[in-house]
């Protein structure tokens, strides 16, 4: 009788332990799935950022060719734009490898291109005939639209990345984030002056 009681208690304890394990697995699975969903949102948003920046890079050859038509235009300014664009095309960060280092490298390359474009557009002010060129005016409009799109996509990325970062940093989520290697995502910094959209003149 005593042995039977011990057996019942043993089975009861095993049942409780089994329930605790099942609940733990369910919680861990739920946390993991939530992190996956948020991480995928960040990756999708990053892809949109890259698309917007690629659109800008695609506009530059036409912009440069139009400006080149004016023989006395400052070649050093054009060279900086061409070199900065080349650097941007060399830095392609896949959403699966969006590490802090890769993110900063991408942002730095885009910053240099933004600065080069700003210098180009300021220099154009010295060339009234170029400013009056309809092809150049159309490219300016496209560039302005693209810069607005870049700003929108960057803001959207920051929003998605912030939601993700908050989730993986909260307790007990941070425990599971460490186990499953969900790292904090970097954000675009609004204070990086060179990263701001170039001023496009329509005068």
Secondary structure, DSSP 8 states (H G I E B T S, - for coil): -HHHHHHHHHHHHHHHHHHHHHHHHHHHHHHHHHHHHHHHHHHHHHHHHHHHHHHHHHHHHHHHHHHHTSTTS-HHHHHHHHHHHHHHHH----GGG--HHHHHHHHHHHHHHHHHHHHHHHHGGG-HHHHH-HHHHHHHHHHHHHHHHHHHHHHHHHHHHHHHHHHHHSTTHHHHHHHHT--------TT-GGGS-------
